[in-house]
């Protein structure tokens, strides 16, 4: 039976292979030291390739940041990013007047549409240590929505539905429902032009924590969806009786109930599912369109307009606000 349900097993790295409507998923896990007055590391960054630091020296990366770790201003067009923070902080700034700081348990949903610039910096706010873990999932937009206005939305940790499932032996699995629905708990609404906004597309994004020995059944969905299990932390799980080692992704059929049995240590899983868009994909870095001509158009328009320009004093802004907040392009603000 497992051979019929399991379609593919593959190892995971920093960037995870995904299937339509998802474009890819990046998993960042960094054990940053204490922060300095500029919210960067309070230790020497000598010996790192500053601006392109992905080597994992001492257990952490500066990525493209020069003073603060993270990803300074860069453009997006034609797709969406869903940023799920498990540990640490992210400072968001964009070219349409948006900004914010979000942290452990929060999720940012950003539809780039016709084009936006944004920066995602990882401020080191604690003086002793700053562990940081996040997923960034790229979801494609269908052709009809490639040129919608950019839209940024926060899904705050306090509002995200959580389901606790207890099996017959009293072992628990905890599911954070970021998109879609699990049992009676329906996720918060995504951005309005998202592929996930139409329930017929059955987009599901969950993070799952399983205690040792826990058993979890995932209900079947419609036929023809892409459904994947990313077992990113833990020793072993069994999927339909087949043993899977930690650090592996598993593609499974969507129209069959799925049984997951955890091993002897706590395990963590990212679950992705969705109806494929089934349109041609042309990609050049952070531009995702349907044709190469549209890619060239995106490059030309970005060179001419900078997708609204960059209103910040530098390319890697961090925020003085010590708390979690969001400011939107319409002037609306939220504080947590």
C-alpha positions in Angstrom: 0.0 0.0 0.0 2.8 2.4 0.9 4.3 2.0 -2.6 1.0 3.3 -4.0 0.8 6.2 -1.7 4.4 7.3 -1.6 5.5 8.7 -5.0 9.0 10.0 -4.2 11.5 10.5 -1.4 14.4 13.0 -1.6 17.0 14.5 0.7 16.5 18.1 1.9 19.0 21.0 1.9 18.6 24.7 2.5 16.4 25.1 -0.6 13.7 22.4 -0.8 12.3 21.2 -4.1 8.5 21.7 -4.3 5.8 21.0 -6.8 3.2 23.2 -8.5 1.7 25.6 -7.3 4.7 25.9 -5.0 8.0 27.1 -6.5 10.4 26.3 -3.7 10.9 26.5 0.0 14.0 27.8 1.9 14.7 26.7 5.4 17.0 28.9 7.4 18.4 27.8 10.8 21.1 30.0 12.3 22.5 30.1 15.9 23.4 33.8 16.0 25.5 35.3 18.8 24.4 38.3 20.8 23.6 41.6 19.0 25.4 44.9 19.0 24.0 48.5 18.8 23.2 48.1 15.1 21.4 44.8 15.7 24.2 42.9 14.0 26.5 40.2 15.6 28.6 41.4 18.5 31.5 39.2 17.4 34.0 39.7 14.5 32.7 39.0 11.0 36.3 38.7 9.6 36.8 35.7 7.4 33.3 35.8 6.0 32.4 36.6 2.4 30.4 39.7 3.3 27.5 40.2 0.9 27.4 36.5 0.0 27.9 34.6 3.3 26.2 31.2 3.1 29.1 29.0 4.5 27.5 28.5 7.9 30.7 29.5 9.8 30.2 29.1 13.5 26.6 27.9 12.9 25.3 31.1 11.3 25.3 33.2 8.1 25.2 36.9 7.3 23.5 35.9 3.9 23.5 39.2 1.9 23.6 41.5 4.9 26.7 43.6 5.6 25.9 44.8 9.2 22.8 42.8 10.0 22.1 39.3 8.8 19.4 38.9 6.1 18.4 39.9 2.7 18.7 43.6 1.8 16.4 45.2 -0.8 15.6 43.1 -3.8 12.7 43.0 -6.3 9.9 40.4 -6.8 7.3 40.0 -9.5 4.7 37.4 -10.3 4.6 35.2 -7.2 4.0 35.1 -3.5 6.2 34.6 -0.4 5.0 33.0 2.8 7.5 33.5 5.6 7.0 31.4 8.7 9.1 32.3 11.7 9.9 29.6 14.3 12.6 31.4 16.2 14.0 34.9 16.2 12.9 38.1 14.5 12.5 39.5 11.0 12.4 43.2 10.0 10.4 43.8 6.8 10.6 47.0 4.7 9.2 47.5 1.2 8.9 50.0 -1.6 5.1 50.6 -1.2 5.2 52.0 2.3 5.1 48.7 4.3 7.2 47.8 7.2 7.1 45.6 10.2 8.8 43.3 12.8 7.5 39.8 13.2 8.8 37.0 15.4 8.4 33.4 16.7 5.1 31.9 15.5 4.2 34.8 13.2 3.7 34.5 9.4 4.0 37.1 6.7 2.1 36.6 3.4 3.4 38.9 0.6 1.9 38.9 -2.9 4.4 40.6 -5.2 2.1 40.8 -8.2 3.2 43.5 -10.7 6.3 44.2 -8.7 7.7 45.2 -5.3 11.0 45.7 -3.6 11.5 44.5 -0.1 14.1 43.7 2.5 14.1 41.0 5.1 16.6 41.5 7.8 17.2 39.4 10.9 17.8 41.8 13.8 19.8 40.4 16.6 17.8 41.9 19.4 19.1 39.9 22.4 22.5 40.6 24.0 23.6 37.0 24.6 22.2 34.8 21.8 19.7 35.0 18.9 18.7 31.6 17.4 16.7 32.2 14.2 14.7 29.7 12.2 12.3 30.4 9.4 10.7 29.0 6.3 10.1 31.0 3.2 7.7 29.3 0.7 7.3 30.7 -2.8 3.9 30.2 -4.3 3.2 30.8 -8.0 0.5 33.2 -9.2 -1.6 32.3 -12.2 -1.3 34.4 -15.3 -4.5 36.3 -14.5 -2.9 37.5 -11.2 0.7 38.2 -12.3 0.1 41.9 -12.5 -2.2 42.5 -9.4 -1.2 45.3 -7.0 1.3 44.1 -4.4 -0.2 43.2 -1.0 1.4 42.4 2.3 -0.4 40.8 5.2 0.5 39.6 8.7 -0.8 36.4 10.3 0.0 36.9 13.9 0.9 33.9 16.1 -1.9 34.6 18.5 -4.5 34.3 15.7 -3.2 31.3 13.8 -5.4 28.2 14.5 -3.7 25.3 16.3 -5.0 21.8 16.5 -3.8 19.3 19.1 -4.5 15.7 18.1 -4.2 13.0 20.8 -3.9 9.4 19.6 -5.2 6.2 21.3 -2.0 6.0 23.4 -2.3 9.6 24.6 0.6 10.8 22.4 0.1 14.3 20.8 0.6 16.0 17.5 0.3 19.8 17.2 -0.7 21.3 13.9 -0.4 25.0 13.1 -2.8 25.7 10.3 -1.3 28.5 8.2 -3.3 27.9 5.1 -6.3 25.6 4.4 -8.0 23.6 7.2 -7.4 20.8 9.6 -10.3 19.1 11.3 -12.6 22.0 12.3 -9.9 24.7 12.4 -9.8 26.9 9.3 -6.8 29.1 8.6 -6.8 32.8 8.5 -7.5 34.3 5.1 -4.4 34.7 2.8 -3.9 37.8 0.6 -6.9 38.4 -1.6 -5.3 37.5 -5.0 -3.5 34.4 -3.7 -3.9 31.0 -5.3 -4.7 29.9 -1.8 -7.6 32.4 -1.5 -9.9 30.1 -3.7 -10.8 27.0 -1.6 -11.2 25.0 -4.7 -7.4 25.0 -5.1 -7.2 23.2 -1.7 -3.9 24.9 -0.7 -2.7 23.6 2.7 0.3 24.8 4.6 0.8 23.3 8.1 3.6 22.9 10.5 3.4 19.7 12.6 5.1 18.8 15.9 4.9 15.2 16.9 5.8 13.9 20.4 7.8 10.6 20.5 5.7 7.6 19.4 2.7 9.8 18.3 0.5 8.7 15.5 -1.3 11.1 13.1 -3.8 10.5 10.4 -4.1 13.1 7.6 -7.4 13.0 5.8 -7.6 12.3 2.1 -8.3 15.2 -0.3 -9.2 15.3 -4.0 -7.3 13.5 -6.7 -4.7 15.3 -8.7 -3.3 17.6 -6.0 0.4 17.9 -5.2 0.9 16.8 -1.5 4.3 16.7 0.2 5.7 16.0 3.7 9.0 17.7 4.6 10.4 15.9 7.6 13.0 18.5 8.5 13.8 17.7 12.2 13.8 14.4 14.1 15.3 10.9 13.7 12.7 8.7 12.0 9.0 8.6 11.1 7.0 5.9 9.4 4.7 6.9 6.5 2.3 4.1 5.7 4.7 1.7 7.3 7.8 2.9 5.4 10.7 4.3 7.5 11.8 7.8 6.6 14.9 9.4 8.0 15.0 13.0 9.2 16.1 15.5 6.5 13.9 14.1 3.7 10.9 15.2 1.7 8.2 12.7 0.7 5.7 13.3 -2.1 2.4 11.3 -1.6 -0.9 10.8 -3.2 -3.5 13.3 -2.3 -6.6 11.1 -2.6 -5.7 8.6 0.2 -5.7 9.0 4.0 -2.1 9.2 5.2 -0.8 7.6 8.4 2.3 9.1 10.1 3.9 7.3 13.1 6.7 9.2 14.9 9.9 7.5 16.2 11.6 7.9 19.5 12.4 11.6 19.4 10.3 14.7 18.8 9.7 15.4 15.1 8.9 18.4 13.1 7.2 18.4 9.7 6.2 21.0 7.1 3.1 19.9 5.1 2.4 21.5 1.7 -0.6 20.7 -0.6 -2.3 22.4 -3.5 -4.0 22.1 -6.9 -1.4 22.7 -9.6 -1.7 25.9 -11.7 -0.6 24.0 -14.7 0.8 27.0 -16.6 4.2 27.5 -18.2 6.8 28.9 -15.7 9.6 31.2 -16.8 11.9 32.3 -14.0 14.9 34.6 -13.6 15.8 35.0 -10.0 13.0 36.8 -8.2 10.9 37.2 -11.4 8.4 34.4 -12.1 6.3 34.8 -15.3 4.9 32.6 -18.0 7.2 33.5 -20.9 10.8 34.6 -21.4 9.5 37.8 -23.1 7.7 38.6 -19.8 10.9 38.1 -17.9 12.7 40.5 -20.2 9.8 43.0 -19.7 10.1 42.6 -15.9 13.9 43.3 -16.0 13.4 46.4 -18.2 10.6 47.8 -16.0 12.5 47.2 -12.8 15.5 49.0 -14.3 13.2 51.9 -15.3 10.9 52.2 -12.3 12.6 50.3 -9.4 9.0 49.1 -8.7 8.2 52.3 -6.9 11.7 53.2 -5.8 13.3 52.6 -2.4 12.2 55.0 0.4 14.6 53.8 3.0 17.9 55.3 4.0 19.9 52.2 3.2 19.3 48.8 1.6 19.2 46.8 4.8 17.0 48.8 7.2 16.2 47.5 10.7 13.6 49.0 13.0 13.9 50.8 16.4 10.6 49.5 17.5 11.3 46.8 20.1 8.0 45.1 19.7 6.2 43.2 16.9 4.3 45.6 14.5 3.1 46.0 11.0 2.6 49.1 8.9 0.8 48.8 5.6 0.8 50.9 2.4 -2.6 52.4 3.3 -1.2 53.8 6.5 -2.9 51.2 8.8 -0.7 50.0 11.7 -0.9 47.0 14.0 1.1 46.4 17.2 1.5 43.1 19.1 
